[in-house]
Amino acid sequence: MYRFRTLKFARAWQICEPSAKCTLLQDAKCTAKQIHLMLRKIIRASQIRISRFKVIGLTCLLVLSHPSMADSLSQAKRMHDRLAGVPGSQSTLEEMATLIDAGDPNAAAYIAMENPNFYNVTLKNWVTPWTNEEADIFAPLNDYTATVIGMARDNVDFRLVLSGDILYTAQGVSGIPAYSTSNNAHYETLENNGVDLSTALVRSTQSAITGLPSDATAGIMTTRGAAKSFFKDGTNRAMLRFTLMNHLCTDLEALKDTSLPPDRIRQDLSRSPGGDSRIFANSCTGCHNGMDPLAQAFAYYEYEYNVEADPEGENGQITYNSAGELDPQTNSRVTAKHRINANNFPFGFIIEDDRWDNYWREGINQTLGWSEQLSGFGYGAKSMGEELANSEKFASCQVSKVFENVCLRSPQDADDRSAISAITSAFKSDGYNIKTAFAQSASYCAGE
Ligand code: HEC
């Protein structure tokens, strides 16, 4: 035990270590600052924490606590390990501990986030599972991952992740192939060469680099990386499903609501699967009535690749039919995949344009917290991305993902839930700065 005792004469103090080595703390004037400085050194070394320090009249009153709670230095260490993925240097940890002692753990977290590994390791691993259907954390860096990393570094409003004309590429690094719309070599080489993403990434726009019209860009949804995973084959519904899973933290199963009108469900859905129309009414509609009218936002997109020579689509690219560009099969801007299997139910909905509607503003999925500032319908992926990103669920989902990443566990009890909601409020009022969520989450569980 460490002992702390008052000596007989006023304004003198002793702190004794287990070895019985005592240190006299005395100061004629007893200024808080001086004693604080003296104590800091001792307290640090002895795992005792100053919980309060006061000068009252002529007497110095020091209230010390010796809680089981981790001391500031080990909190700093834990925060650094989790945010940067690597141990901090002694001087960095001391700087952080000083801030923690001063009651500003968020500032300490910001110091840890200056470490390049926060970008190259922590954020890379945080984002990578969102970029592919298998949620594979080992997938290579790509334009989706790099764009989220860059947005985090530059404190960009995180809602733009689903709507912005934004793209991060590396500039000024030698030996790196230029960005290509038809391969991932730029990013894979960056990763293989261990290039420091915290300095190499430069903000640009998709319209300038990939040639998509600016109004056809929708944050990461229109990156090559996302297109390769979620616009390749299928019916583009996968882009909506994985965006919901990764950015609203919900799969469609949880959103099933058979009470909504089925009028926008496409022709490719049989209305009597297996010869039983009840299955359609009780199951299929539950997802497709809300999903199909939202996913219509992607009507003009495709991921084109050579099916024979390149079945994985490694050299494919995202395409978009601008006004006047007609798909030869639909004779409209709508890509052919949106009209496939029309014979399954010829009276089903035929997609003519990229108008989306959010049916989930009615029924049970109102609980996702849609923005009252938005109308709930529009044309194209950009406004649909805004609809999703302005929901309450988007904000709390980002914070939950950060919490799990830095606390190494999911939120469990009432305390955790109220922490998530407080951090979500801070994240929003701080302009959706994702670093705020990292800093506050790391502070919250630094003592665990
Ligand atoms: C839990 C939600 C859910 C339910 C219930 C559901 N679907 Fe789907 N359906 C999806 C999603 C998500 C996709 C997009 C799949 C993808 O590409 O990843 C999809 C795609 C489809 C497709 C297009 C296939 C393709 O390659 O994209 C058809 C056809 C379809 N569903 C039919 C049905 C039928 C018939 C039922 C009822 C028996 C049904 N679905 C029930 C979520 C659902």
Residues whose N, C-alpha, C, O or C-beta is under 5 A from the ligand:
A	BS01	HEC	G234 T235 R237 A238 R241 L252 E253 D268 L269 S270 P273 I279 S283 C284 C287
